[in-house]
Structures are given as C-alpha cells and as structure tokens.
C-alpha cells in the first residue's frame, strides 16, 4: 500500500520563476493538504483540497495556488518565486471521515537562488 | 491568532531514561492533538494522537496527556532507545464531523538519545 508520494524530491529555481510540485495521496484518501516547512521550523498550513476545490487556506499570498484532480492527486504552484520560498514542501492526505489521521509524504526540497 | 508553543527545543537523554515534551495551545476550540516524529530527510510520521474527550492515551512506550483547562498537552516516551532520536512536533486542530481541520504545529523538539 503506497503512502503519500511527492515529486520531485529536490528542485532548484531562480527568483521570479514559477514551480509546480506534485502529490499523490495515500490509497483510500480523498483530501490533500499542503504545508511549507522552513529549516528548523514546524510545518505551516498552505491550503487543503477536497472534491477538487480549495476548502481552507492558511496565511499565504495568492502566488501560491493549487489544484486537485479527479483521481485525488494534487499540484502546488508557486509563481514569482522569492528567496524566502526556499523550504521543504509537504503534502499530506486524509479521508473525509471522522478520526482519519493526516499522513505526510517525504516532501519536495525547493531551493530558490 | 492560533498558536502552539512547544518546549524544550532540544532534549538529550541517556538510553533507557524517559523523555517529556510539552505543548501549549491558544485556540480553545482545538479538539484534536497529534504528535509527529520527523527523521532527517523524511516527512513527519504520526506516532500518537489524542482527542479532547480523552485525558490520556498510551501506546507501548509512548503516552500523551491532555489538560483542556490549562490548554496543555504532553508527550511521554519511556525506556528511550537510540532510534527514538529525531525531531518531534506537536500539533493542534479543530475537527468537525469531517476531517477538514488544518494542523497548527509547534516549533519542534530535537531529541537525542545517547547510547
């Protein structure tokens, strides 16, 4: 049973560029959340997708956008990259049932130069 | 706003000793409190969670306690082993009838277990 898978594992971009990160949820899960984890910090909630719609959003600018596909996989897009966007981006999946825990992938390490 | 404070930031114990990590949350509507272990190069892994209608939960060497009045919750690891060395995160969330609550994480505790 595959867990949450993310691609790519590492990525280097230049300031001003755009990036797309991808996530496949754990089998049986239909909800995907994205988190940003800066070095030495706890993960911070970006947004959550369910039924192909953004359901909740954290305190992130509109440069951060997402999408969920009919097969429940998801993409995170970041436009006009800043140096401060360098972080580990984590995808987490869960099921829309009570008591379903959040399972995280191993993340995509984004470096902006 | 919503906030979770976690202490200590680093913790070093001898193998076989106990380790305790404490968290305080600000949102009184929080009702779900998971703990995650993160090893180098990996994503957070859920190790135990507790809901607000329970005061304590135990799973082998790991236990979590919750004091809703004080808005405190703690992770207790007994008989620590070198493989317990990792970064531990507490988190708090509001959960309704469905699983839509975002997690607010603490800053993390780096646990080192010396052989």
gemmi code that builds the backbone of each chain (N, CA, C; Angstrom):
import gemmi

chains = {
    "A": [
        ("UNK", (0.862, -1.185, 0.000), (0.000, 0.000, 0.000), (0.902, 1.240, 0.000)),
        ("UNK", (0.935, 1.956, -1.143), (1.797, 3.113, -1.238), (1.265, 4.215, -0.343)),
        ("UNK", (2.196, 4.907, 0.297), (1.811, 6.055, 1.107), (1.696, 7.271, 0.220)),
        ("UNK", (1.865, 8.446, 0.803), (1.812, 9.698, 0.065), (3.112, 9.855, -0.722)),
        ("UNK", (3.010, 10.079, -2.019), (4.205, 10.237, -2.835), (4.254, 11.644, -3.417)),
        ("UNK", (5.451, 12.225, -3.409), (5.650, 13.573, -3.911), (6.764, 13.605, -4.938)),
        ("UNK", (6.624, 14.489, -5.916), (7.682, 14.672, -6.902), (7.768, 16.133, -7.322)),
        ("UNK", (8.989, 16.591, -7.672), (10.253, 15.883, -7.493), (10.702, 15.905, -6.031)),
        ("UNK", (11.804, 15.251, -5.708), (12.300, 15.266, -4.332), (13.081, 16.545, -4.061)),
        ("UNK", (13.803, 17.018, -5.081), (14.580, 18.255, -4.946), (14.374, 19.106, -6.195)),
        ("UNK", (14.485, 20.430, -6.003), (14.272, 21.343, -7.115), (15.029, 22.628, -6.829)),
        ("UNK", (15.721, 23.134, -7.853), (16.404, 24.423, -7.718), (15.841, 25.367, -8.771)),
        ("UNK", (15.393, 26.540, -8.315), (14.813, 27.534, -9.212), (15.457, 28.887, -8.958)),
        ("UNK", (15.249, 29.790, -9.895), (15.767, 31.155, -9.786), (14.628, 32.093, -9.399)),
        ("UNK", (14.969, 33.138, -8.689), (13.977, 34.158, -8.303), (13.155, 34.590, -9.505)),
        ("UNK", (11.847, 34.714, -9.312), (10.968, 35.167, -10.374), (10.364, 34.043, -11.203)),
        ("UNK", (10.970, 32.860, -11.092), (10.438, 31.735, -11.855), (9.179, 31.169, -11.202)),
        ("UNK", (8.593, 30.200, -11.879), (7.398, 29.521, -11.382), (7.735, 28.042, -11.184)),
        ("UNK", (7.043, 27.400, -10.219), (7.321, 25.995, -9.941), (6.013, 25.244, -9.710)),
        ("UNK", (6.003, 23.974, -10.099), (4.859, 23.097, -9.845), (5.343, 21.847, -9.124)),
        ("UNK", (4.726, 21.563, -7.991), (5.040, 20.374, -7.206), (3.839, 19.442, -7.255)),
        ("UNK", (4.119, 18.133, -7.211), (3.045, 17.163, -7.381), (2.933, 16.200, -6.198)),
        ("UNK", (1.704, 15.711, -6.004), (1.432, 14.841, -4.859), (0.377, 13.811, -5.223)),
        ("UNK", (0.638, 12.556, -4.858), (-0.367, 11.503, -4.965), (-0.720, 11.046, -3.561)),
        ("UNK", (-1.994, 11.081, -3.202), (-2.364, 10.739, -1.825), (-2.272, 9.244, -1.558)),
        ("UNK", (-2.297, 8.921, -0.315), (-2.335, 7.524, 0.117), (-3.614, 6.883, -0.419)),
        ("UNK", (-3.518, 5.608, -0.759), (-4.668, 4.880, -1.266), (-5.844, 4.971, -0.282)),
        ("UNK", (-7.024, 5.319, -0.814), (-8.206, 5.435, 0.039), (-8.454, 6.835, 0.567)),
        ("UNK", (-7.505, 7.732, 0.352), (-7.643, 9.112, 0.827), (-8.144, 10.014, -0.292)),
        ("UNK", (-8.980, 11.011, 0.075), (-9.560, 11.895, -0.934), (-9.283, 13.379, -0.655)),
        ("UNK", (-8.579, 13.662, 0.411), (-8.308, 15.042, 0.815), (-6.799, 15.269, 0.852)),
        ("UNK", (-6.361, 16.372, 0.248), (-4.935, 16.679, 0.196), (-4.678, 18.051, 0.800)),
        ("UNK", (-3.693, 18.134, 1.664), (-3.271, 19.401, 2.261), (-1.818, 19.642, 1.933)),
        ("UNK", (-1.442, 20.899, 1.814), (-0.044, 21.273, 1.558), (0.481, 22.104, 2.721)),
        ("UNK", (1.729, 21.840, 3.087), (2.400, 22.555, 4.169), (3.783, 23.005, 3.698)),
        ("UNK", (4.213, 24.146, 4.223), (5.565, 24.639, 3.980), (6.364, 24.517, 5.269)),
        ("UNK", (7.551, 23.907, 5.187), (8.382, 23.758, 6.375), (9.734, 24.425, 6.141)),
        ("UNK", (9.942, 25.554, 6.761), (11.241, 26.226, 6.689), (12.226, 25.471, 7.578)),
        ("UNK", (13.509, 25.644, 7.315), (14.550, 24.930, 8.052), (14.451, 25.217, 9.546)),
        ("UNK", (14.374, 24.157, 10.341), (14.332, 24.323, 11.796), (12.991, 24.742, 12.356)),
        ("UNK", (11.953, 24.723, 11.536), (10.614, 25.162, 11.976), (9.596, 24.046, 11.808)),
        ("UNK", (8.434, 24.244, 12.409), (7.333, 23.315, 12.201), (6.634, 23.618, 10.883)),
        ("UNK", (5.949, 22.642, 10.324), (5.211, 22.877, 9.069), (4.126, 23.939, 9.253)),
        ("UNK", (3.915, 24.728, 8.191), (2.854, 25.747, 8.188), (1.854, 25.415, 7.093)),
        ("UNK", (0.574, 25.470, 7.427), (-0.517, 25.114, 6.529), (-0.641, 26.113, 5.392)),
        ("UNK", (-0.668, 25.583, 4.155), (-0.862, 26.457, 2.989), (-2.329, 26.414, 2.576)),
        ("UNK", (-2.811, 25.234, 2.188), (-4.224, 25.051, 1.854), (-4.578, 23.579, 1.803)),
        ("UNK", (-5.891, 23.331, 1.693), (-6.424, 21.974, 1.646), (-7.416, 21.844, 0.497)),
        ("UNK", (-7.359, 20.708, -0.201), (-8.264, 20.449, -1.312), (-9.101, 19.207, -1.050)),
        ("UNK", (-10.365, 19.324, -1.382), (-11.300, 18.195, -1.302), (-12.335, 18.383, -2.394)),
        ("UNK", (-12.670, 17.317, -3.084), (-13.618, 17.375, -4.209), (-13.206, 18.466, -5.212)),
        ("UNK", (-11.892, 18.522, -5.444), (-11.308, 19.409, -6.465), (-11.498, 20.895, -6.152)),
        ("UNK", (-11.807, 21.208, -4.900), (-11.962, 22.610, -4.511), (-11.083, 22.943, -3.310)),
        ("UNK", (-10.617, 24.168, -3.267), (-9.864, 24.631, -2.102), (-10.844, 24.849, -0.953)),
        ("UNK", (-10.632, 24.152, 0.164), (-11.585, 24.190, 1.270), (-11.126, 25.102, 2.407)),
        ("UNK", (-9.818, 25.152, 2.616), (-9.264, 26.011, 3.660), (-7.965, 26.570, 3.143)),
        ("UNK", (-7.618, 27.766, 3.627), (-6.376, 28.379, 3.206), (-5.693, 29.012, 4.402)),
        ("UNK", (-4.379, 28.848, 4.467), (-3.596, 29.484, 5.509), (-3.160, 30.871, 5.072)),
        ("UNK", (-2.237, 31.452, 5.813), (-1.807, 32.823, 5.572), (-0.688, 32.878, 4.527)),
        ("UNK", (-1.015, 32.523, 3.312), (-0.052, 32.545, 2.209), (-0.605, 33.418, 1.089)),
        ("UNK", (0.292, 34.121, 0.374), (-0.176, 35.031, -0.693), (-0.739, 34.264, -1.883)),
        ("UNK", (-1.389, 35.024, -2.773), (-2.017, 34.434, -3.956), (-1.010, 33.816, -4.923)),
        ("UNK", (0.267, 34.084, -4.719), (1.296, 33.449, -5.560), (1.269, 31.925, -5.390)),
        ("UNK", (0.717, 31.493, -4.273), (0.586, 30.062, -4.006), (-0.818, 29.620, -4.439)),
        ("UNK", (-0.871, 28.687, -5.362), (-2.155, 28.180, -5.820), (-2.069, 26.669, -5.967)),
        ("UNK", (-3.209, 26.042, -6.082), (-3.211, 24.595, -6.158), (-4.308, 24.068, -7.049)),
        ("UNK", (-4.288, 22.761, -7.154), (-5.302, 22.093, -7.960), (-5.420, 20.662, -7.462)),
        ("UNK", (-6.641, 20.129, -7.517), (-6.828, 18.708, -7.241), (-7.530, 18.076, -8.429)),
        ("UNK", (-7.078, 16.919, -8.817), (-7.595, 16.227, -9.987), (-8.635, 15.182, -9.584)),
        ("UNK", (-9.414, 14.691, -10.557), (-10.452, 13.700, -10.222), (-9.912, 12.450, -9.540)),
        ("UNK", (-8.647, 12.098, -9.771), (-8.073, 10.913, -9.116), (-7.505, 11.259, -7.733)),
        ("UNK", (-7.807, 12.450, -7.220), (-7.430, 12.956, -5.899), (-5.985, 13.467, -5.819)),
        ("UNK", (-5.168, 13.272, -6.853), (-3.824, 13.820, -6.813), (-3.895, 15.348, -6.853)),
        ("UNK", (-2.778, 15.970, -6.533), (-2.813, 17.429, -6.383), (-1.508, 18.063, -6.852)),
        ("UNK", (-1.593, 19.308, -7.207), (-0.422, 20.120, -7.555), (-0.405, 21.387, -6.721)),
        ("UNK", (0.803, 21.811, -6.391), (1.021, 23.105, -5.748), (1.824, 23.946, -6.724)),
        ("UNK", (1.341, 25.137, -7.039), (2.034, 26.052, -7.930), (2.446, 27.299, -7.151)),
        ("UNK", (3.676, 27.714, -7.380), (4.150, 28.958, -6.778), (4.702, 29.832, -7.892)),
        ("UNK", (4.153, 31.037, -8.020), (4.597, 31.984, -9.041), (5.549, 33.017, -8.457)),
        ("UNK", (6.294, 33.670, -9.345), (7.178, 34.777, -8.944), (7.976, 34.431, -7.691)),
        ("UNK", (8.748, 33.361, -7.780), (9.472, 32.831, -6.621), (10.371, 33.880, -5.966)),
        ("UNK", (10.359, 33.838, -4.633), (11.231, 34.677, -3.811), (12.234, 33.787, -3.089)),
        ("UNK", (13.340, 34.399, -2.662), (14.341, 33.620, -1.910), (13.704, 32.967, -0.689)),
        ("UNK", (12.755, 33.674, -0.074), (12.095, 33.183, 1.138), (11.166, 32.015, 0.909)),
        ("UNK", (10.948, 31.655, -0.356), (10.109, 30.490, -0.646), (10.904, 29.186, -0.525)),
        ("UNK", (12.204, 29.302, -0.334), (13.042, 28.117, -0.160), (12.602, 27.381, 1.101)),
        ("UNK", (12.226, 26.122, 0.953), (11.684, 25.354, 2.074), (11.423, 23.927, 1.627)),
        ("UNK", (11.012, 23.107, 2.590), (10.519, 21.765, 2.294), (9.002, 21.869, 2.165)),
        ("UNK", (8.463, 21.437, 1.046), (7.019, 21.481, 0.832), (6.458, 20.078, 1.032)),
        ("UNK", (5.564, 19.982, 1.991), (4.999, 18.698, 2.383), (3.553, 18.572, 1.922)),
        ("UNK", (3.247, 17.413, 1.404), (1.875, 17.084, 1.065), (1.369, 16.086, 2.099)),
        ("UNK", (0.138, 16.256, 2.524), (-0.469, 15.326, 3.475), (-1.842, 14.924, 2.961)),
        ("UNK", (-2.194, 13.671, 3.178), (-3.515, 13.232, 2.736), (-4.302, 12.634, 3.898)),
        ("UNK", (-5.606, 12.649, 3.738), (-6.502, 12.087, 4.737), (-7.811, 11.744, 4.052)),
        ("UNK", (-8.705, 11.149, 4.815), (-10.018, 10.804, 4.280), (-11.068, 11.671, 4.955)),
        ("UNK", (-12.123, 11.971, 4.248), (-13.195, 12.800, 4.799), (-14.137, 11.957, 5.657)),
        ("UNK", (-13.538, 11.320, 6.638), (-14.322, 10.575, 7.625), (-13.797, 10.947, 8.987)),
        ("UNK", (-14.636, 10.803, 9.974), (-14.224, 11.209, 11.308), (-13.048, 10.350, 11.769)),
        ("UNK", (-12.112, 10.975, 12.483), (-10.953, 10.299, 13.056), (-9.916, 9.840, 12.031)),
        ("UNK", (-9.958, 10.356, 10.818), (-8.924, 9.990, 9.838), (-7.681, 10.838, 10.077)),
        ("UNK", (-6.553, 10.204, 10.393), (-5.350, 10.994, 10.653), (-4.722, 11.507, 9.363)),
        ("UNK", (-3.820, 12.472, 9.498), (-3.105, 13.050, 8.369), (-1.812, 12.274, 8.153)),
        ("UNK", (-1.574, 11.836, 6.920), (-0.340, 11.144, 6.566), (0.465, 12.034, 5.629)),
        ("UNK", (1.745, 12.213, 5.951), (2.610, 13.092, 5.174), (3.494, 12.315, 4.214)),
        ("UNK", (3.813, 12.973, 3.086), (4.846, 12.482, 2.205), (6.210, 12.958, 2.702)),
        ("UNK", (7.268, 12.595, 1.960), (8.618, 12.987, 2.356), (9.010, 14.379, 1.866)),
        ("UNK", (8.141, 15.002, 1.093), (8.353, 16.393, 0.744), (9.171, 16.634, -0.510)),
        ("UNK", (9.103, 17.872, -0.980), (9.944, 18.373, -2.067), (10.780, 19.512, -1.503)),
        ("UNK", (12.101, 19.365, -1.601), (13.005, 20.423, -1.120), (13.196, 21.430, -2.239)),
        ("UNK", (12.667, 22.651, -2.078), (12.778, 23.718, -3.074), (13.832, 24.715, -2.630)),
        ("UNK", (14.785, 24.962, -3.509), (15.803, 25.982, -3.259), (15.655, 27.059, -4.317)),
        ("UNK", (15.519, 28.307, -3.881), (15.395, 29.448, -4.785), (16.682, 30.269, -4.681)),
        ("UNK", (17.332, 30.449, -5.820), (18.610, 31.188, -5.817), (18.460, 32.534, -6.525)),
    ],
    "B": [
        ("UNK", (-3.976, 35.116, 17.468), (-4.281, 34.064, 16.493), (-3.969, 32.692, 17.044)),
        ("UNK", (-4.117, 31.700, 16.197), (-3.840, 30.327, 16.623), (-2.342, 30.128, 16.782)),
        ("UNK", (-1.963, 29.497, 17.864), (-0.544, 29.319, 18.152), (-0.336, 28.075, 19.002)),
        ("UNK", (0.771, 27.376, 18.760), (1.160, 26.244, 19.599), (2.618, 26.464, 20.010)),
        ("UNK", (2.849, 26.491, 21.305), (4.202, 26.635, 21.841), (4.698, 25.273, 22.307)),
        ("UNK", (5.940, 24.945, 21.969), (6.497, 23.621, 22.287), (7.827, 23.797, 23.024)),
        ("UNK", (8.016, 23.006, 24.077), (9.254, 23.058, 24.872), (9.635, 21.657, 25.366)),
        ("UNK", (10.933, 21.353, 25.489), (12.059, 22.224, 25.123), (12.346, 22.148, 23.631)),
        ("UNK", (13.234, 22.983, 23.138), (13.597, 22.916, 21.723), (14.592, 21.788, 21.474)),
        ("UNK", (15.415, 21.471, 22.479), (16.317, 20.329, 22.376), (16.272, 19.555, 23.693)),
        ("UNK", (16.453, 18.245, 23.580), (16.391, 17.374, 24.750), (17.365, 16.222, 24.542)),
        ("UNK", (18.261, 16.044, 25.502), (19.244, 14.971, 25.426), (19.073, 14.063, 26.646)),
        ("UNK", (18.891, 12.762, 26.404), (18.684, 11.808, 27.496), (19.573, 10.593, 27.277)),
        ("UNK", (19.826, 9.853, 28.332), (20.548, 8.589, 28.234), (19.567, 7.488, 27.842)),
        ("UNK", (20.069, 6.537, 27.095), (19.246, 5.398, 26.705), (18.629, 4.758, 27.948)),
        ("UNK", (17.325, 4.477, 27.866), (16.619, 3.884, 29.000), (15.899, 4.890, 29.868)),
        ("UNK", (16.308, 6.164, 29.792), (15.621, 7.206, 30.554), (14.317, 7.591, 29.856)),
        ("UNK", (13.518, 8.408, 30.547), (12.269, 8.918, 29.971), (12.481, 10.302, 29.388)),
        ("UNK", (11.645, 10.655, 28.423), (11.680, 11.983, 27.808), (10.266, 12.560, 27.818)),
        ("UNK", (10.178, 13.847, 28.138), (8.880, 14.517, 28.171), (8.952, 15.806, 27.354)),
        ("UNK", (7.994, 15.987, 26.466), (7.900, 17.192, 25.644), (6.533, 17.815, 25.903)),
        ("UNK", (6.522, 19.141, 26.088), (5.276, 19.805, 26.476), (4.840, 20.837, 25.440)),
        ("UNK", (3.540, 20.957, 25.253), (2.983, 21.940, 24.317), (1.806, 22.664, 24.956)),
        ("UNK", (1.652, 23.910, 24.538), (0.534, 24.739, 24.965), (-0.135, 25.314, 23.724)),
        ("UNK", (-1.469, 25.275, 23.681), (-2.171, 25.799, 22.518), (-3.036, 26.985, 22.926)),
        ("UNK", (-3.350, 27.826, 21.943), (-4.095, 29.046, 22.259), (-5.576, 28.965, 21.880)),
        ("UNK", (-5.907, 28.177, 20.875), (-7.292, 28.105, 20.387), (-8.109, 27.139, 21.250)),
        ("UNK", (-8.986, 27.676, 22.042), (-9.759, 26.833, 22.963), (-10.713, 25.893, 22.235)),
        ("UNK", (-10.944, 26.130, 20.934), (-11.814, 25.243, 20.151), (-11.062, 24.040, 19.589)),
        ("UNK", (-9.770, 23.970, 19.802), (-8.993, 22.817, 19.335), (-9.476, 21.566, 20.037)),
        ("UNK", (-9.601, 20.480, 19.266), (-10.115, 19.245, 19.855), (-9.373, 18.000, 19.394)),
        ("UNK", (-8.287, 18.198, 18.662), (-7.507, 17.056, 18.162), (-6.030, 17.419, 18.244)),
        ("UNK", (-5.226, 16.512, 18.843), (-3.835, 16.833, 19.162), (-2.930, 15.662, 18.761)),
        ("UNK", (-2.345, 15.720, 17.560), (-1.441, 14.641, 17.136), (0.014, 14.984, 17.452)),
        ("UNK", (0.830, 13.957, 17.523), (2.277, 14.102, 17.662), (2.936, 13.413, 16.476)),
        ("UNK", (3.933, 14.104, 15.906), (4.645, 13.577, 14.756), (6.133, 13.460, 15.057)),
        ("UNK", (6.762, 12.448, 14.473), (8.213, 12.237, 14.556), (8.764, 12.452, 13.156)),
        ("UNK", (9.801, 13.285, 13.054), (10.395, 13.554, 11.744), (11.875, 13.214, 11.777)),
        ("UNK", (12.256, 12.262, 10.967), (13.660, 11.891, 10.825), (14.267, 12.651, 9.653)),
        ("UNK", (15.583, 12.723, 9.653), (16.287, 13.526, 8.647), (15.926, 13.076, 7.244)),
        ("UNK", (15.516, 14.029, 6.407), (15.217, 13.717, 5.020), (13.869, 13.078, 4.787)),
        ("UNK", (13.047, 13.020, 5.840), (11.729, 12.395, 5.706), (10.622, 13.346, 6.140)),
        ("UNK", (9.411, 12.993, 5.795), (8.271, 13.769, 6.243), (7.852, 13.363, 7.647)),
        ("UNK", (7.019, 14.165, 8.296), (6.542, 13.818, 9.641), (5.730, 12.526, 9.620)),
        ("UNK", (5.960, 11.710, 10.649), (5.236, 10.448, 10.779), (4.403, 10.495, 12.054)),
        ("UNK", (3.110, 10.231, 11.929), (2.229, 10.244, 13.092), (2.613, 9.119, 14.055)),
        ("UNK", (2.819, 9.467, 15.340), (3.171, 8.436, 16.317), (2.057, 8.200, 17.327)),
        ("UNK", (1.269, 9.208, 17.625), (0.144, 9.063, 18.536), (-0.709, 10.315, 18.442)),
        ("UNK", (-1.993, 10.173, 18.724), (-2.869, 11.351, 18.743), (-3.888, 11.201, 19.865)),
        ("UNK", (-4.485, 12.316, 20.239), (-5.475, 12.301, 21.308), (-6.569, 13.308, 20.990)),
        ("UNK", (-7.776, 12.971, 21.358), (-8.904, 13.857, 21.152), (-9.348, 14.464, 22.471)),
        ("UNK", (-10.076, 15.562, 22.395), (-10.327, 16.358, 23.593), (-11.252, 15.672, 24.590)),
        ("UNK", (-11.896, 14.598, 24.193), (-12.773, 13.910, 25.134), (-12.030, 12.843, 25.936)),
        ("UNK", (-10.693, 12.804, 25.746), (-9.851, 11.827, 26.440), (-8.729, 12.566, 27.158)),
        ("UNK", (-8.392, 12.146, 28.367), (-7.342, 12.832, 29.111), (-5.966, 12.231, 28.924)),
        ("UNK", (-5.929, 10.939, 28.557), (-4.645, 10.263, 28.418), (-4.787, 9.112, 27.436)),
        ("UNK", (-3.704, 8.863, 26.701), (-3.688, 7.741, 25.753), (-2.293, 7.164, 25.750)),
        ("UNK", (-2.213, 5.829, 25.685), (-0.913, 5.173, 25.742), (-0.797, 4.154, 24.624)),
        ("UNK", (0.411, 4.062, 24.071), (0.696, 3.059, 23.044), (2.110, 2.567, 23.277)),
        ("UNK", (2.238, 1.450, 23.945), (3.529, 0.839, 24.290), (4.370, 1.850, 25.083)),
        ("UNK", (5.503, 2.303, 24.550), (6.389, 3.198, 25.313), (5.994, 4.668, 25.215)),
        ("UNK", (4.971, 4.953, 24.442), (4.583, 6.342, 24.205), (3.230, 6.631, 24.854)),
        ("UNK", (3.125, 7.796, 25.495), (1.861, 8.212, 26.086), (1.676, 9.702, 25.861)),
        ("UNK", (0.445, 10.121, 25.767), (0.136, 11.538, 25.640), (-0.920, 11.892, 26.686)),
        ("UNK", (-0.762, 13.053, 27.322), (-1.739, 13.541, 28.290), (-2.260, 14.889, 27.827)),
        ("UNK", (-3.493, 15.183, 28.172), (-4.135, 16.422, 27.765), (-4.826, 17.068, 28.954)),
        ("UNK", (-4.562, 18.351, 29.163), (-5.247, 19.143, 30.177), (-5.967, 20.268, 29.449)),
        ("UNK", (-7.254, 20.081, 29.182), (-8.007, 21.053, 28.396), (-8.164, 22.385, 29.120)),
        ("UNK", (-8.295, 22.334, 30.440), (-8.475, 23.558, 31.213), (-7.270, 24.471, 31.068)),
        ("UNK", (-6.083, 23.865, 31.174), (-4.843, 24.634, 31.081), (-4.374, 24.776, 29.640)),
        ("UNK", (-5.016, 24.093, 28.713), (-4.618, 24.071, 27.302), (-3.182, 23.600, 27.145)),
        ("UNK", (-2.870, 22.507, 27.846), (-1.554, 21.878, 27.780), (-1.702, 20.435, 27.320)),
        ("UNK", (-0.736, 19.945, 26.563), (-0.660, 18.513, 26.295), (0.806, 18.112, 26.199)),
        ("UNK", (1.081, 16.870, 26.561), (2.471, 16.421, 26.685), (2.658, 15.047, 26.076)),
        ("UNK", (3.880, 14.820, 25.599), (4.297, 13.511, 25.075), (5.300, 12.917, 26.048)),
        ("UNK", (5.069, 11.667, 26.411), (5.973, 10.965, 27.310), (6.505, 9.730, 26.588)),
        ("UNK", (7.830, 9.614, 26.537), (8.463, 8.423, 25.962), (9.252, 7.753, 27.074)),
        ("UNK", (8.936, 6.505, 27.362), (9.666, 5.768, 28.398), (10.671, 4.815, 27.750)),
        ("UNK", (11.651, 4.404, 28.561), (12.681, 3.452, 28.106), (13.222, 3.851, 26.724)),
        ("UNK", (13.702, 5.069, 26.623), (14.137, 5.574, 25.325), (15.254, 4.728, 24.713)),
        ("UNK", (15.247, 4.686, 23.389), (16.238, 3.928, 22.611), (16.880, 4.871, 21.600)),
        ("UNK", (18.100, 4.565, 21.138), (18.762, 5.450, 20.169), (17.905, 5.743, 18.932)),
        ("UNK", (17.093, 4.786, 18.533), (16.248, 5.005, 17.346), (15.099, 5.966, 17.606)),
        ("UNK", (14.911, 6.378, 18.858), (13.924, 7.420, 19.162), (14.464, 8.810, 18.826)),
        ("UNK", (15.763, 8.907, 18.562), (16.367, 10.207, 18.230), (15.758, 10.737, 16.939)),
        ("UNK", (15.216, 11.951, 17.006), (14.520, 12.569, 15.870), (14.001, 13.930, 16.321)),
        ("UNK", (13.309, 14.618, 15.415), (12.602, 15.847, 15.788), (11.128, 15.498, 15.990)),
        ("UNK", (10.581, 15.941, 17.106), (9.186, 15.661, 17.433), (8.378, 16.958, 17.368)),
        ("UNK", (7.208, 16.872, 16.745), (6.317, 18.013, 16.626), (4.973, 17.694, 17.260)),
        ("UNK", (4.464, 18.646, 18.030), (3.078, 18.569, 18.471), (2.251, 19.429, 17.532)),
        ("UNK", (0.968, 19.202, 17.517), (0.072, 19.987, 16.677), (-1.305, 20.018, 17.314)),
        ("UNK", (-2.078, 21.021, 16.916), (-3.449, 21.150, 17.404), (-4.354, 21.487, 16.228)),
        ("UNK", (-5.592, 21.050, 16.332), (-6.529, 21.242, 15.222), (-7.953, 21.251, 15.728)),
        ("UNK", (-8.835, 21.951, 14.992), (-10.274, 21.835, 15.222), (-10.795, 20.785, 14.243)),
        ("UNK", (-11.575, 19.863, 14.729), (-12.176, 18.873, 13.834), (-13.668, 18.847, 14.035)),
        ("UNK", (-14.390, 18.902, 12.920), (-15.841, 18.773, 12.983), (-16.227, 17.337, 12.705)),
        ("UNK", (-17.377, 17.145, 12.074), (-17.837, 15.795, 11.784), (-17.029, 15.176, 10.648)),
        ("UNK", (-16.327, 15.997, 9.893), (-15.455, 15.506, 8.824), (-14.041, 15.952, 9.115)),
        ("UNK", (-13.108, 15.482, 8.343), (-11.703, 15.725, 8.609), (-11.206, 16.946, 7.840)),
        ("UNK", (-11.607, 18.138, 8.237), (-11.216, 19.322, 7.488), (-10.302, 20.258, 8.259)),
        ("UNK", (-9.944, 19.899, 9.459), (-9.177, 20.820, 10.275), (-7.720, 20.923, 9.884)),
        ("UNK", (-7.218, 22.168, 9.747), (-5.800, 22.361, 9.482), (-5.036, 22.132, 10.786)),
        ("UNK", (-3.800, 21.667, 10.665), (-2.952, 21.450, 11.836), (-2.097, 22.688, 12.079)),
        ("UNK", (-2.050, 23.129, 13.332), (-1.130, 24.181, 13.767), (-0.016, 23.486, 14.529)),
        ("UNK", (1.208, 23.597, 14.026), (2.335, 22.862, 14.598), (3.124, 23.706, 15.591)),
        ("UNK", (3.719, 23.016, 16.565), (4.727, 23.634, 17.406), (6.042, 23.744, 16.646)),
        ("UNK", (7.051, 24.305, 17.331), (8.320, 24.586, 16.663), (9.239, 23.375, 16.591)),
        ("UNK", (8.902, 22.324, 17.302), (9.678, 21.098, 17.246), (10.652, 20.938, 18.406)),
        ("UNK", (10.908, 19.686, 18.768), (11.888, 19.337, 19.800), (12.843, 18.314, 19.215)),
        ("UNK", (14.124, 18.634, 19.232), (15.129, 17.678, 18.765), (15.536, 16.797, 19.935)),
        ("UNK", (15.187, 15.524, 19.857), (15.502, 14.555, 20.913), (16.724, 13.744, 20.517)),
        ("UNK", (17.705, 13.740, 21.411), (18.899, 12.919, 21.212), (18.960, 11.886, 22.335)),
        ("UNK", (19.008, 10.614, 21.967), (19.132, 9.548, 22.951), (20.536, 8.976, 22.840)),
        ("UNK", (21.309, 9.144, 23.914), (22.709, 8.706, 23.908), (22.803, 7.248, 24.338)),
        ("UNK", (23.544, 6.427, 23.588), (23.655, 5.001, 23.949), (24.450, 4.830, 25.244)),
    ],
}
model = gemmi.Model(1)
for chain_id, residues in chains.items():
    chain = gemmi.Chain(chain_id)
    for i, (resn, *xyz) in enumerate(residues, 1):
        res = gemmi.Residue()
        res.name, res.seqid = resn, gemmi.SeqId(i, " ")
        for name, pos in zip(("N", "CA", "C"), xyz):
            atom = gemmi.Atom()
            atom.name, atom.element = name, gemmi.Element(name[0])
            atom.pos, atom.b_iso = gemmi.Position(*pos), 0.0
            res.add_atom(atom)
        chain.add_residue(res)
    model.add_chain(chain)
structure = gemmi.Structure()
structure.add_model(model)
structure.setup_entities()
